[in-house]
Amino acid sequence: MLDQIELLANQWMTEMVEQGSDDQVFASGYLQGHLALSLSTLEESQQGLLEALAQDMGSRLDDASSELAPEDLALVRNAWLQLLERLAEN
């Protein structure tokens, strides 16, 4: 399941870089690092993997609020919700 999440996330991020606006490219690039850290902390056998990922990423983005301007944080949060929706569909 972790491999599938990584694959889908990488596909989504590639789409953002190739087709997205400057804001979408920024937000997806910012998410990429946080997502990699989050995925590295999760166990393959863990039940509710997507829920655990969503919770961990939510915490990471809450912590990031001190690093980003409010407008940029909104872009990143919106990008995360789009990616999470894509992951939940598969």
Buried (B, 14 or more C-beta within 10 A) or exposed (E): EBEEBEEBBEEBBEEBEEEBEEBBBBBBBBBBEBBEEBBEEBEEEEEEBBEBBBEBBBEBBEEBEEEBEEEBBEBBBEBBEBBBEBBEEE
